[in-house]
Amino acid sequence: MLPNFPKPVSEDNRPVNRTVKVDDRLYDYLIDHSVREPQILEDLRRETAQYHMARMALSPEVGQFLTLLVKLLNPQKVMEIGVFTGYSTISIASGLSASASMLAIDKKQMWLDIANKYLAQADLLAKVDTLCANALQVMQEKAQQESESFDFLFIDADKANLLNYYSLGKKLLRPGACMVIDNTLWWGNVADESFDDKDTKIVRQLNDTIHRDTDVSLSQLPIGDGLTLVRKNTISSEP
Ligand SMILES: C[S@@+](CC[C@H](N)C(=O)[O-])C[C@H]1O[C@@H](n2cnc3c(N)ncnc32)[C@H](O)[C@@H]1O
């Protein structure tokens, strides 16, 4: 039976052919029919679940999407900020070619210790350097010395510095390269006016900044907690 399609045009021409609502049943279907989570990531997820911050880690379908994206783009110089226990780090590094290198930064060594254990098990330490540091400081230094040299950036750290991460990220990317930012739908709170806390306001500000930014092409994907993909344009007038 065909789904009951809505009328093709609404009064004010808002799109009616919207993204499907993912309830628990549909989410389980998606996981069961498309996710191929490697054993190492399943083990890492189990270990991470012991910590009350476990929800900070990427969900498996997002990790798998990043692996595929990296395989498609074949970036050679990669930076990640916000490693936590390493789910995203391993997902990204798994898609990298042998010649690529990745710098993965987190401010807490205890998280990097866990990430390094699983990176070693996955035989990915030759491609990934983890660094315990303030990501903002590292990005500022790199923006001076290595501007326009990164092929892929993944931003998943504190929200307070989000706008700085975005502008420094743009400086670090070579034209034509890609930055991916996690949590851009912020548990749905961005669209709920009753939320006016600092972090929600910053995520809204970032979304509006990227939306207006003619230096980049973008797509905001309603996957996980919202993932925004940005490509630094090669000519300033690109759509
Ligand atoms: C949402 S978690 C990252 C989740 C991770 N990408 C994953 O898939 O498991 C955010 C991480 O950013 C780190 N972080 C927060 N502020 C930071 C900063 N200024 N510099 C470096 N790391 C930071 C936190 O310690 C935390 O581990």
The ligand as an SDF file (V2000), in Angstrom:
LIG
                    3D

 27 29  0  0  0  0  0  0  0  0999 V2000
   30.4880   15.2610   22.8140 C   0  0  0  0  0  0  0  0  0  0  0  0
   32.0180   14.6960   23.4460 S   0  0  0  0  0  0  0  0  0  0  0  0
   32.7770   14.0070   22.0080 C   0  0  0  0  0  0  0  0  0  0  0  0
   32.1650   12.6940   21.6110 C   0  0  0  0  0  0  0  0  0  0  0  0
   33.0070   11.9260   20.6130 C   0  0  0  0  0  0  0  0  0  0  0  0
   33.1220   12.6170   19.3580 N   0  0  0  0  0  0  0  0  0  0  0  0
   32.4580   10.5190   20.4120 C   0  0  0  0  0  0  0  0  0  0  0  0
   31.9730   10.1850   19.3160 O   0  0  0  0  0  0  0  0  0  0  0  0
   32.4860    9.7550   21.3810 O   0  0  0  0  0  0  0  0  0  0  0  0
   32.8990   16.1840   23.7030 C   0  0  0  0  0  0  0  0  0  0  0  0
   34.3470   16.0140   24.1240 C   0  0  0  0  0  0  0  0  0  0  0  0
   34.9810   17.2790   23.9580 O   0  0  0  0  0  0  0  0  0  0  0  0
   35.9490   17.4370   24.9620 C   0  0  0  0  0  0  0  0  0  0  0  0
   36.1930   18.8860   25.0820 N   0  0  0  0  0  0  0  0  0  0  0  0
   35.3620   19.8250   25.5740 C   0  0  0  0  0  0  0  0  0  0  0  0
   35.9380   21.0500   25.4930 N   0  0  0  0  0  0  0  0  0  0  0  0
   37.1530   20.8690   24.9450 C   0  0  0  0  0  0  0  0  0  0  0  0
   38.2250   21.7440   24.6060 C   0  0  0  0  0  0  0  0  0  0  0  0
   38.1450   23.0650   24.8010 N   0  0  0  0  0  0  0  0  0  0  0  0
   39.3350   21.2130   24.0630 N   0  0  0  0  0  0  0  0  0  0  0  0
   39.4210   19.8850   23.8200 C   0  0  0  0  0  0  0  0  0  0  0  0
   38.4380   19.0040   24.1170 N   0  0  0  0  0  0  0  0  0  0  0  0
   37.3210   19.4960   24.6720 C   0  0  0  0  0  0  0  0  0  0  0  0
   35.3380   16.7910   26.1820 C   0  0  0  0  0  0  0  0  0  0  0  0
   36.3500   16.3960   27.1030 O   0  0  0  0  0  0  0  0  0  0  0  0
   34.5690   15.6200   25.5870 C   0  0  0  0  0  0  0  0  0  0  0  0
   35.3000   14.4270   25.6510 O   0  0  0  0  0  0  0  0  0  0  0  0
  1  2  1  0
  2  3  1  0
  2 10  1  0
  3  4  1  0
  4  5  1  0
  5  6  1  0
  5  7  1  0
  7  8  2  0
  7  9  1  0
 10 11  1  0
 11 12  1  0
 11 26  1  0
 12 13  1  0
 13 14  1  0
 13 24  1  0
 14 15  1  0
 14 23  1  0
 15 16  2  0
 16 17  1  0
 17 18  1  0
 17 23  2  0
 18 19  1  0
 18 20  2  0
 20 21  1  0
 21 22  2  0
 22 23  1  0
 24 25  1  0
 24 26  1  0
 26 27  1  0
M  CHG  2   2   1   9  -1
M  END
$$$$
